[in-house]
Amino acid sequence: MSLIRIQRGLDLPVPGALESAELQALPDPGRVALLPPESWGMKVQMLAQEGDRVQVGTPLYCDRRDPAVIYTSPAAGVVESVERGAKRAVLAVIVRVENFEEQAELLSVADLASASREDVLGALAGSGLWPALRRRPYDCVARSDERPRSIFVTAIDTEPLAISPREAVRGREEFFRAGLQALVKLSERGVWLCTSAEEDWSELRSAGGKPIEGVQARMFRGPHPAGLAGTHIHLLDPVGAKRCVWHVAAQDVADIGEFLSAGRVPTKRRVAVVGPAAAKRAFVETRRGAETTSFAPFSAASNVRLISGSLLSGRTATPGTPAGFLGRWDRMVTMLADDPQRELLGWSVPIGKRWSITNVYPAKFLRAKSLHYDTDLNGSPRAIVPIGVWERVMPLDVLPTQLIKALASDELEDAEKLGALELAEEDLALCEYVDQSKTPITAMLRAMLTRMEKEG
């Protein structure tokens, strides 16, 4: 298995990591939800209404642009509400849970080994598991009417405080293998299995003692973003305006394999509850789309921001709001203190607990456990003044300074030439973190990708 070393990047010294990978089961949540805004560019067509009784796998809505892909209920119960925002855009479809055992009848495959690509595609598109597949360029849900050059399985996670994907699929190895076999049927050139150099995945890419045909493995070593799908795609099979690939996380591969092998839609999700503001950290098993109130007992105080996802690329999931549910692709719930206060002398304080990639803060030389992380922006937006920090954390063959200036000035052609089509928000999250100018880099990238997709 080939090894690829990533030299540039940054591992943040954030306290609050897991101390044990022992899996704990959380009580079932009272409500679960699907969040259409997670799927960029979606035009929602509702297939269920408030008050409807649903089962696991019952259609809730679809995308008008790709109606073959159905978004199904992750629980059996009643559609409690359809939350809407500006211009009546659907923000969340919330289901009040009665149980997770009652499953709707769904199209499946009788024998995965002999199933055709059309059989696998049809089964996944109607099951609600298809949105686990994401497409580059644009980082949106994969389209059912196209065939990717290759599919990347992300079996390494270098996000701050992340747990190994190997732990997320432990005990589900047979389903993972079945998922790999299904993905091979969907792609033109097979599947790339991208793993950490510190872990052995050889048994999981073999079936019956033989390597699964069509699966190529690559190991990665280095700081974040060595574990991002964008890094793997850039180095192994770059994309363009007319050349697409798909990517999927390891746990979702096991879900796909379980559905195609056993004929039932998986409803469980394994996530790490971590963060500087977590009173206790744990690796837990909950349900897909669970409300974030389920994680309240892990919080150290009332003024804590719950983030569905990582510190760098997650989103705020405040309990009691339409966004207060576990995201479809998120593998952790991160907790940060949300009580920013003005500090005396700011960055020039002789001894502090702030950390910076530059040598501005003396605390850079302190131990990670003594550092302080919260939601404070530590300054206001200001003019872009490049000082070379973007280049220090960008391992891709991209000119970050020129690209970010093109995004800021809304120069579509320049942004495309500089590689914007290859990127997603998570790929520039480190650049935004180290940016002393507080530039909303990831938001500018998403706006540019949306414009590129509309203009073709």
KOLDO-241078 format. One record per residue (C-alpha): residue number from 1; y, z, x. Coordinates in steps of 0.2 Angstrom, whole numbers, plus 2048, in hexadecimal, padded with zeros to 3 digits. Each point is the difference from the previous one (the first is absolute). Example, Ala and Ser with C-alpha at 12.3 -4.5 7.8 and 13.67 -1.06 7.14 Angstrom:
2
+-----+-----+-----+-----+
!   k !   Y !   Z !   X !
+-----+-----+-----+-----+
!   1 ! 7EA ! 827 ! 83E !
!   2 ! 811 ! 7FD ! 806 !
+-----+-----+-----+-----+
# end
This chain:
456
+-----+-----+-----+-----+
!   k !   Y !   Z !   X !
+-----+-----+-----+-----+
!   1 ! 800 ! 800 ! 800 !
!   2 ! 811 ! 7FB ! 808 !
!   3 ! 80D ! 80D ! 803 !
!   4 ! 813 ! 7FC ! 7FD !
!   5 ! 80C ! 80C ! 808 !
!   6 ! 811 ! 803 ! 7F8 !
!   7 ! 80D ! 805 ! 80D !
!   8 ! 810 ! 802 ! 7F6 !
!   9 ! 802 ! 80B ! 7F1 !
!  10 ! 803 ! 813 ! 7FC !
!  11 ! 7F5 ! 80E ! 7FA !
!  12 ! 80B ! 80D ! 7F7 !
!  13 ! 7FE ! 812 ! 805 !
!  14 ! 800 ! 806 ! 7EE !
!  15 ! 7F8 ! 811 ! 7FC !
!  16 ! 7F5 ! 802 ! 7F1 !
!  17 ! 7F0 ! 7F7 ! 805 !
!  18 ! 7EF ! 803 ! 7F9 !
!  19 ! 7F6 ! 80D ! 809 !
!  20 ! 7EF ! 7FC ! 7F8 !
!  21 ! 7F9 ! 7F0 ! 7F9 !
!  22 ! 7F5 ! 809 ! 7F3 !
!  23 ! 802 ! 7F8 ! 7EF !
!  24 ! 805 ! 80B ! 7F1 !
!  25 ! 800 ! 7FB ! 7EE !
!  26 ! 80F ! 802 ! 7F6 !
!  27 ! 800 ! 804 ! 7ED !
!  28 ! 801 ! 7F0 ! 7F6 !
!  29 ! 813 ! 7FC ! 7FC !
!  30 ! 806 ! 801 ! 7EE !
!  31 ! 808 ! 7EF ! 801 !
!  32 ! 7FF ! 7F0 ! 80B !
!  33 ! 80A ! 7F1 ! 801 !
!  34 ! 802 ! 7EE ! 807 !
!  35 ! 811 ! 7FC ! 807 !
!  36 ! 805 ! 7ED ! 7FF !
!  37 ! 80F ! 802 ! 80C !
!  38 ! 7F4 ! 802 ! 80E !
!  39 ! 7FA ! 7EE ! 7FE !
!  40 ! 810 ! 7F7 ! 806 !
!  41 ! 806 ! 7F1 ! 7F5 !
!  42 ! 7F4 ! 805 ! 7F1 !
!  43 ! 805 ! 7F9 ! 7EF !
!  44 ! 7F6 ! 80C ! 7F5 !
!  45 ! 7F8 ! 7FB ! 7F0 !
!  46 ! 7F9 ! 80F ! 7F6 !
!  47 ! 7EF ! 7FF ! 7F9 !
!  48 ! 800 ! 812 ! 7F9 !
!  49 ! 80C ! 80A ! 7F7 !
!  50 ! 805 ! 813 ! 7FE !
!  51 ! 7F3 ! 809 ! 7F6 !
!  52 ! 7F2 ! 7F4 ! 804 !
!  53 ! 7EF ! 808 ! 805 !
!  54 ! 7F9 ! 7FA ! 810 !
!  55 ! 7F1 ! 801 ! 80C !
!  56 ! 7FF ! 7FE ! 813 !
!  57 ! 802 ! 7EE ! 802 !
!  58 ! 80A ! 7FC ! 7F0 !
!  59 ! 80D ! 7F3 ! 803 !
!  60 ! 812 ! 808 ! 800 !
!  61 ! 80A ! 7F1 ! 806 !
!  62 ! 800 ! 7F0 ! 80B !
!  63 ! 80C ! 7F6 ! 80A !
!  64 ! 807 ! 7F1 ! 7F7 !
!  65 ! 800 ! 7F6 ! 810 !
!  66 ! 7ED ! 804 ! 803 !
!  67 ! 7F9 ! 805 ! 7EF !
!  68 ! 7EE ! 7FF ! 806 !
!  69 ! 803 ! 810 ! 80A !
!  70 ! 7FF ! 80F ! 7F4 !
!  71 ! 807 ! 811 ! 803 !
!  72 ! 7F4 ! 80D ! 7F8 !
!  73 ! 800 ! 812 ! 7FB !
!  74 ! 7FA ! 80C ! 80D !
!  75 ! 7FB ! 80D ! 7F3 !
!  76 ! 7F9 ! 801 ! 7EE !
!  77 ! 80D ! 807 ! 7F4 !
!  78 ! 80F ! 7FB ! 7F7 !
!  79 ! 80F ! 7F6 ! 806 !
!  80 ! 80D ! 80E ! 7FF !
!  81 ! 810 ! 7F6 ! 805 !
!  82 ! 806 ! 7F0 ! 807 !
!  83 ! 80F ! 805 ! 80A !
!  84 ! 80E ! 7F2 ! 802 !
!  85 ! 80F ! 7FE ! 80B !
!  86 ! 80F ! 7F4 ! 801 !
!  87 ! 7FD ! 7F0 ! 7F6 !
!  88 ! 7F1 ! 808 ! 7F8 !
!  89 ! 7F6 ! 7FE ! 810 !
!  90 ! 7F0 ! 80A ! 7FF !
!  91 ! 800 ! 80E ! 80D !
!  92 ! 7F0 ! 809 ! 7FC !
!  93 ! 7F2 ! 7FF ! 7F3 !
!  94 ! 7FA ! 812 ! 7FE !
!  95 ! 7EF ! 805 ! 7F9 !
!  96 ! 7FC ! 811 ! 7FA !
!  97 ! 7EF ! 804 ! 807 !
!  98 ! 7F1 ! 805 ! 7F5 !
!  99 ! 7F2 ! 7FC ! 80D !
! 100 ! 7FB ! 7F4 ! 80E !
! 101 ! 7EF ! 7FC ! 7FB !
! 102 ! 803 ! 7F5 ! 7F1 !
! 103 ! 800 ! 7EE ! 807 !
! 104 ! 804 ! 7F0 ! 7F7 !
! 105 ! 7F4 ! 7F1 ! 802 !
! 106 ! 806 ! 7F5 ! 80E !
! 107 ! 7FA ! 7F0 ! 807 !
! 108 ! 7F6 ! 804 ! 810 !
! 109 ! 7F3 ! 7F6 ! 80C !
! 110 ! 7ED ! 802 ! 7FE !
! 111 ! 7FD ! 7FD ! 812 !
! 112 ! 80D ! 801 ! 80D !
! 113 ! 7F6 ! 7F7 ! 80D !
! 114 ! 7FE ! 7F0 ! 7F6 !
! 115 ! 811 ! 802 ! 7F6 !
! 116 ! 80C ! 7F1 ! 803 !
! 117 ! 813 ! 802 ! 804 !
! 118 ! 804 ! 7FD ! 7EE !
! 119 ! 7F5 ! 80E ! 7FA !
! 120 ! 807 ! 80D ! 80C !
! 121 ! 812 ! 7FA ! 7FC !
! 122 ! 7FE ! 801 ! 7ED !
! 123 ! 7F8 ! 811 ! 801 !
! 124 ! 80D ! 808 ! 80B !
! 125 ! 80F ! 7F8 ! 7F7 !
! 126 ! 7FA ! 807 ! 7EF !
! 127 ! 7FB ! 812 ! 807 !
! 128 ! 811 ! 806 ! 806 !
! 129 ! 7FB ! 800 ! 812 !
! 130 ! 808 ! 7F0 ! 805 !
! 131 ! 811 ! 807 ! 804 !
! 132 ! 7F8 ! 809 ! 80F !
! 133 ! 801 ! 7EF ! 808 !
! 134 ! 812 ! 7FC ! 807 !
! 135 ! 807 ! 7F0 ! 806 !
! 136 ! 80A ! 7FB ! 80F !
! 137 ! 80D ! 7F8 ! 800 !
! 138 ! 80A ! 80B ! 7F4 !
! 139 ! 7F4 ! 80F ! 7FF !
! 140 ! 7FD ! 7FE ! 7EE !
! 141 ! 7F0 ! 801 ! 7F6 !
! 142 ! 7F4 ! 7F1 ! 805 !
! 143 ! 800 ! 7F2 ! 7F4 !
! 144 ! 7EF ! 7FB ! 7F7 !
! 145 ! 804 ! 7ED ! 802 !
! 146 ! 801 ! 7FF ! 813 !
! 147 ! 7F3 ! 803 ! 80E !
! 148 ! 806 ! 809 ! 80F !
! 149 ! 7FC ! 7FA ! 812 !
! 150 ! 7F9 ! 811 ! 803 !
! 151 ! 800 ! 812 ! 7FA !
! 152 ! 805 ! 80F ! 80A !
! 153 ! 7F7 ! 811 ! 7FD !
! 154 ! 80B ! 80E ! 807 !
! 155 ! 7F4 ! 80D ! 806 !
! 156 ! 80D ! 809 ! 80B !
! 157 ! 80F ! 80A ! 7FB !
! 158 ! 80E ! 805 ! 80D !
! 159 ! 80D ! 806 ! 7F3 !
! 160 ! 807 ! 812 ! 803 !
! 161 ! 7F3 ! 80D ! 7FB !
! 162 ! 7F3 ! 7F4 ! 7FA !
! 163 ! 7EE ! 803 ! 7FF !
! 164 ! 7F3 ! 7F4 ! 806 !
! 165 ! 7FA ! 7F3 ! 7F4 !
! 166 ! 7EF ! 804 ! 806 !
! 167 ! 801 ! 810 ! 7F8 !
! 168 ! 806 ! 7F8 ! 7F0 !
! 169 ! 7F0 ! 7F6 ! 7FE !
! 170 ! 7F4 ! 80D ! 807 !
! 171 ! 7F1 ! 800 ! 7F4 !
! 172 ! 804 ! 7EF ! 7F9 !
! 173 ! 7FA ! 7F6 ! 80E !
! 174 ! 7F5 ! 7F5 ! 7F5 !
! 175 ! 80E ! 7FC ! 7F5 !
! 176 ! 80B ! 7FB ! 80E !
! 177 ! 7F3 ! 7F4 ! 807 !
! 178 ! 7FF ! 7F8 ! 7EF !
! 179 ! 813 ! 7FF ! 7FF !
! 180 ! 800 ! 7F7 ! 810 !
! 181 ! 7F3 ! 7F3 ! 7FA !
! 182 ! 80A ! 7FD ! 7F1 !
! 183 ! 810 ! 7FD ! 80A !
! 184 ! 7F8 ! 7F3 ! 80B !
! 185 ! 7FC ! 7F6 ! 7F0 !
! 186 ! 813 ! 800 ! 7FC !
! 187 ! 807 ! 7F9 ! 810 !
! 188 ! 7FF ! 7F0 ! 80A !
! 189 ! 7FD ! 807 ! 812 !
! 190 ! 7F9 ! 811 ! 7FC !
! 191 ! 805 ! 812 ! 802 !
! 192 ! 809 ! 809 ! 80E !
! 193 ! 7FA ! 812 ! 801 !
! 194 ! 80E ! 809 ! 80A !
! 195 ! 7FB ! 812 ! 806 !
! 196 ! 806 ! 80D ! 80C !
! 197 ! 7F9 ! 800 ! 812 !
! 198 ! 7FC ! 812 ! 7FE !
! 199 ! 7F4 ! 7FE ! 7F1 !
! 200 ! 7EF ! 7F7 ! 7FE !
! 201 ! 7FF ! 7F4 ! 7F1 !
! 202 ! 7F2 ! 7F6 ! 807 !
! 203 ! 7F3 ! 806 ! 7F3 !
! 204 ! 80C ! 7FD ! 7F1 !
! 205 ! 802 ! 7ED ! 805 !
! 206 ! 7ED ! 7FE ! 800 !
! 207 ! 7F4 ! 7FE ! 7F2 !
! 208 ! 7ED ! 801 ! 802 !
! 209 ! 802 ! 802 ! 813 !
! 210 ! 80A ! 7F0 ! 802 !
! 211 ! 813 ! 7FD ! 801 !
! 212 ! 807 ! 7FA ! 7EF !
! 213 ! 803 ! 7ED ! 802 !
! 214 ! 812 ! 7FC ! 800 !
! 215 ! 807 ! 811 ! 805 !
! 216 ! 809 ! 801 ! 811 !
! 217 ! 805 ! 810 ! 807 !
! 218 ! 80E ! 805 ! 80B !
! 219 ! 805 ! 811 ! 807 !
! 220 ! 812 ! 806 ! 802 !
! 221 ! 807 ! 80D ! 80B !
! 222 ! 812 ! 806 ! 802 !
! 223 ! 80F ! 808 ! 7F7 !
! 224 ! 805 ! 7FC ! 7EE !
! 225 ! 801 ! 7F2 ! 7FA !
! 226 ! 7EF ! 7FD ! 808 !
! 227 ! 7F8 ! 804 ! 7EF !
! 228 ! 80A ! 7F5 ! 7F5 !
! 229 ! 7F9 ! 7F0 ! 7F8 !
! 230 ! 810 ! 7F7 ! 805 !
! 231 ! 7FC ! 803 ! 813 !
! 232 ! 7EE ! 7FA ! 7FE !
! 233 ! 805 ! 7F0 ! 7F6 !
! 234 ! 80E ! 7FC ! 80D !
! 235 ! 7F4 ! 801 ! 80F !
! 236 ! 7F0 ! 7F8 ! 7F8 !
! 237 ! 805 ! 7F4 ! 7F2 !
! 238 ! 813 ! 7FE ! 7FE !
! 239 ! 807 ! 7FA ! 7EF !
! 240 ! 80D ! 7F4 ! 7FB !
! 241 ! 808 ! 7F9 ! 7F1 !
! 242 ! 7F1 ! 7F5 ! 7FB !
! 243 ! 7F3 ! 80B ! 809 !
! 244 ! 7FA ! 810 ! 7F8 !
! 245 ! 7F4 ! 80E ! 804 !
! 246 ! 7FB ! 810 ! 7F6 !
! 247 ! 7FE ! 812 ! 805 !
! 248 ! 7F8 ! 80F ! 7F8 !
! 249 ! 7FD ! 812 ! 805 !
! 250 ! 7EE ! 807 ! 805 !
! 251 ! 7FF ! 80C ! 7F1 !
! 252 ! 804 ! 7F1 ! 7F4 !
! 253 ! 7F2 ! 7F6 ! 808 !
! 254 ! 7F4 ! 80E ! 7FB !
! 255 ! 807 ! 800 ! 7EE !
! 256 ! 7FD ! 7ED ! 7FF !
! 257 ! 7EF ! 802 ! 807 !
! 258 ! 7FC ! 80E ! 7F4 !
! 259 ! 806 ! 7F6 ! 7F1 !
! 260 ! 7F6 ! 7F0 ! 805 !
! 261 ! 7F0 ! 80A ! 804 !
! 262 ! 800 ! 80E ! 7F3 !
! 263 ! 80A ! 7F7 ! 7F2 !
! 264 ! 80C ! 80F ! 7FD !
! 265 ! 812 ! 801 ! 805 !
! 266 ! 804 ! 80E ! 80C !
! 267 ! 80D ! 80C ! 7FB !
! 268 ! 800 ! 80C ! 80E !
! 269 ! 80C ! 7FF ! 80F !
! 270 ! 800 ! 80A ! 810 !
! 271 ! 811 ! 805 ! 807 !
! 272 ! 807 ! 80B ! 80D !
! 273 ! 80D ! 80D ! 7FB !
! 274 ! 80B ! 803 ! 80F !
! 275 ! 811 ! 803 ! 806 !
! 276 ! 80C ! 80D ! 807 !
! 277 ! 804 ! 807 ! 7EF !
! 278 ! 7EE ! 802 ! 7FB !
! 279 ! 7FA ! 812 ! 7FF !
! 280 ! 7EE ! 7FA ! 802 !
! 281 ! 7FA ! 7F0 ! 805 !
! 282 ! 7EF ! 7F8 ! 7FA !
! 283 ! 7F6 ! 7F0 ! 7FF !
! 284 ! 7FD ! 7FF ! 7ED !
! 285 ! 7F7 ! 7F5 ! 7F3 !
! 286 ! 80B ! 7FD ! 7F1 !
! 287 ! 801 ! 7F1 ! 7F3 !
! 288 ! 809 ! 7F0 ! 802 !
! 289 ! 811 ! 800 ! 7FA !
! 290 ! 800 ! 814 ! 7FE !
! 291 ! 810 ! 808 ! 7FB !
! 292 ! 808 ! 809 ! 80F !
! 293 ! 801 ! 811 ! 7F7 !
! 294 ! 7EE ! 801 ! 806 !
! 295 ! 806 ! 803 ! 811 !
! 296 ! 80D ! 80D ! 7FC !
! 297 ! 7F5 ! 80F ! 806 !
! 298 ! 801 ! 7F9 ! 812 !
! 299 ! 813 ! 801 ! 800 !
! 300 ! 808 ! 80D ! 80B !
! 301 ! 810 ! 802 ! 7F5 !
! 302 ! 808 ! 7F9 ! 7F0 !
! 303 ! 80C ! 7F5 ! 80A !
! 304 ! 7F3 ! 7F4 ! 807 !
! 305 ! 800 ! 7ED ! 7FE !
! 306 ! 7EF ! 7F9 ! 7FD !
! 307 ! 7FD ! 7EF ! 808 !
! 308 ! 7F2 ! 7F5 ! 7FA !
! 309 ! 7FB ! 7F8 ! 811 !
! 310 ! 806 ! 804 ! 811 !
! 311 ! 811 ! 806 ! 807 !
! 312 ! 804 ! 7EF ! 806 !
! 313 ! 7FB ! 7F4 ! 7F2 !
! 314 ! 7FC ! 80B ! 7F1 !
! 315 ! 80B ! 802 ! 7F0 !
! 316 ! 807 ! 80F ! 7F7 !
! 317 ! 7F4 ! 806 ! 7F2 !
! 318 ! 809 ! 80E ! 7F7 !
! 319 ! 7F5 ! 808 ! 7F4 !
! 320 ! 806 ! 7FD ! 7EE !
! 321 ! 808 ! 7EF ! 803 !
! 322 ! 7F8 ! 7EF ! 7FD !
! 323 ! 7FD ! 7FF ! 813 !
! 324 ! 7F8 ! 811 ! 801 !
! 325 ! 7EE ! 7F9 ! 802 !
! 326 ! 7F5 ! 7FC ! 80F !
! 327 ! 803 ! 7EE ! 806 !
! 328 ! 7F2 ! 7F3 ! 7FF !
! 329 ! 7FF ! 7FD ! 812 !
! 330 ! 805 ! 811 ! 807 !
! 331 ! 7F4 ! 80A ! 80A !
! 332 ! 80B ! 810 ! 802 !
! 333 ! 80C ! 80B ! 7F7 !
! 334 ! 80E ! 807 ! 80C !
! 335 ! 80B ! 80F ! 7FD !
! 336 ! 811 ! 801 ! 808 !
! 337 ! 80D ! 80E ! 7FE !
! 338 ! 80E ! 7F9 ! 7F4 !
! 339 ! 80E ! 80C ! 804 !
! 340 ! 80B ! 7F8 ! 80D !
! 341 ! 80E ! 80B ! 806 !
! 342 ! 80E ! 7FC ! 80C !
! 343 ! 7FD ! 806 ! 811 !
! 344 ! 80C ! 808 ! 80C !
! 345 ! 805 ! 7F4 ! 80E !
! 346 ! 7F3 ! 7F4 ! 7FA !
! 347 ! 7F7 ! 7F6 ! 80E !
! 348 ! 80A ! 809 ! 80D !
! 349 ! 7F9 ! 811 ! 7FD !
! 350 ! 7F8 ! 807 ! 810 !
! 351 ! 7F0 ! 805 ! 7F9 !
! 352 ! 7FA ! 7F8 ! 7EF !
! 353 ! 7F0 ! 7FA ! 7F8 !
! 354 ! 804 ! 7EE ! 7FD !
! 355 ! 7F7 ! 7F2 ! 809 !
! 356 ! 806 ! 7EF ! 805 !
! 357 ! 7F9 ! 7F1 ! 809 !
! 358 ! 810 ! 801 ! 80B !
! 359 ! 804 ! 80F ! 80B !
! 360 ! 80E ! 805 ! 7F5 !
! 361 ! 7F7 ! 810 ! 7F9 !
! 362 ! 7FB ! 80D ! 80D !
! 363 ! 7F2 ! 804 ! 7F3 !
! 364 ! 7F7 ! 7F0 ! 805 !
! 365 ! 7F8 ! 80A ! 80E !
! 366 ! 7F9 ! 80E ! 7F5 !
! 367 ! 7EF ! 800 ! 7F9 !
! 368 ! 7FC ! 7F6 ! 7F0 !
! 369 ! 7FC ! 810 ! 7F5 !
! 370 ! 812 ! 807 ! 803 !
! 371 ! 809 ! 7F0 ! 7FA !
! 372 ! 809 ! 7FF ! 7F0 !
! 373 ! 7FE ! 7F1 ! 7F4 !
! 374 ! 808 ! 7FF ! 7EE !
! 375 ! 808 ! 7F3 ! 7F5 !
! 376 ! 811 ! 801 ! 809 !
! 377 ! 807 ! 7EF ! 806 !
! 378 ! 809 ! 808 ! 80E !
! 379 ! 80F ! 7F5 ! 7FE !
! 380 ! 807 ! 7F3 ! 7F5 !
! 381 ! 7FF ! 7ED ! 801 !
! 382 ! 80A ! 7F7 ! 80D !
! 383 ! 802 ! 7F0 ! 80A !
! 384 ! 7F0 ! 7F9 ! 808 !
! 385 ! 801 ! 804 ! 813 !
! 386 ! 7F0 ! 7FB ! 809 !
! 387 ! 7FB ! 80B ! 80E !
! 388 ! 7EF ! 7FA ! 803 !
! 389 ! 7F6 ! 80C ! 7F6 !
! 390 ! 7F9 ! 7F3 ! 7F4 !
! 391 ! 7F8 ! 7F7 ! 80E !
! 392 ! 7F8 ! 810 ! 806 !
! 393 ! 7F6 ! 802 ! 7F0 !
! 394 ! 7FC ! 7ED ! 7FB !
! 395 ! 7F0 ! 7FA ! 807 !
! 396 ! 800 ! 7F0 ! 7F7 !
! 397 ! 806 ! 7EF ! 808 !
! 398 ! 811 ! 802 ! 7F6 !
! 399 ! 812 ! 802 ! 805 !
! 400 ! 804 ! 810 ! 7F6 !
! 401 ! 813 ! 800 ! 804 !
! 402 ! 803 ! 7EE ! 7FB !
! 403 ! 7F4 ! 801 ! 7F1 !
! 404 ! 809 ! 810 ! 7F9 !
! 405 ! 811 ! 7F7 ! 802 !
! 406 ! 7F9 ! 7F1 ! 7F7 !
! 407 ! 7FB ! 80C ! 7F2 !
! 408 ! 810 ! 809 ! 7FF !
! 409 ! 80A ! 7F0 ! 7FF !
! 410 ! 7F4 ! 7F8 ! 7F4 !
! 411 ! 7FC ! 7F1 ! 80B !
! 412 ! 7F0 ! 7F9 ! 7F8 !
! 413 ! 7FC ! 7F3 ! 80C !
! 414 ! 803 ! 80B ! 80F !
! 415 ! 7F6 ! 80E ! 7F9 !
! 416 ! 7F1 ! 7F4 ! 7FD !
! 417 ! 801 ! 7F9 ! 811 !
! 418 ! 800 ! 811 ! 807 !
! 419 ! 7F0 ! 805 ! 7F8 !
! 420 ! 805 ! 809 ! 7EF !
! 421 ! 7F2 ! 7F7 ! 7F7 !
! 422 ! 7F3 ! 80A ! 80A !
! 423 ! 807 ! 811 ! 7FC !
! 424 ! 800 ! 80D ! 7F3 !
! 425 ! 80A ! 810 ! 7FE !
! 426 ! 7F4 ! 80A ! 80A !
! 427 ! 801 ! 7F5 ! 80F !
! 428 ! 813 ! 804 ! 802 !
! 429 ! 7FF ! 812 ! 7FA !
! 430 ! 800 ! 806 ! 812 !
! 431 ! 80F ! 7F5 ! 804 !
! 432 ! 809 ! 808 ! 7F1 !
! 433 ! 7FB ! 812 ! 806 !
! 434 ! 807 ! 7FE ! 811 !
! 435 ! 810 ! 7F7 ! 7FB !
! 436 ! 80F ! 80A ! 804 !
! 437 ! 80A ! 7F6 ! 7F4 !
! 438 ! 7F6 ! 805 ! 7F0 !
! 439 ! 7FE ! 7EE ! 7FB !
! 440 ! 7F5 ! 7FD ! 7F1 !
! 441 ! 7F5 ! 7F4 ! 80A !
! 442 ! 7F0 ! 800 ! 7F5 !
! 443 ! 80A ! 7FE ! 7F0 !
! 444 ! 809 ! 7F1 ! 808 !
! 445 ! 7EF ! 7F8 ! 805 !
! 446 ! 7FA ! 802 ! 7EE !
! 447 ! 80F ! 7F8 ! 7F9 !
! 448 ! 7FE ! 7F2 ! 80C !
! 449 ! 7EE ! 7FD ! 7FC !
! 450 ! 803 ! 800 ! 7EE !
! 451 ! 80D ! 7F2 ! 803 !
! 452 ! 7F5 ! 7F6 ! 80B !
! 453 ! 7F2 ! 801 ! 7F2 !
! 454 ! 80C ! 7FA ! 7F3 !
! 455 ! 807 ! 7F2 ! 80A !
! 456 ! 7EF ! 7FB ! 806 !
+-----+-----+-----+-----+
# end
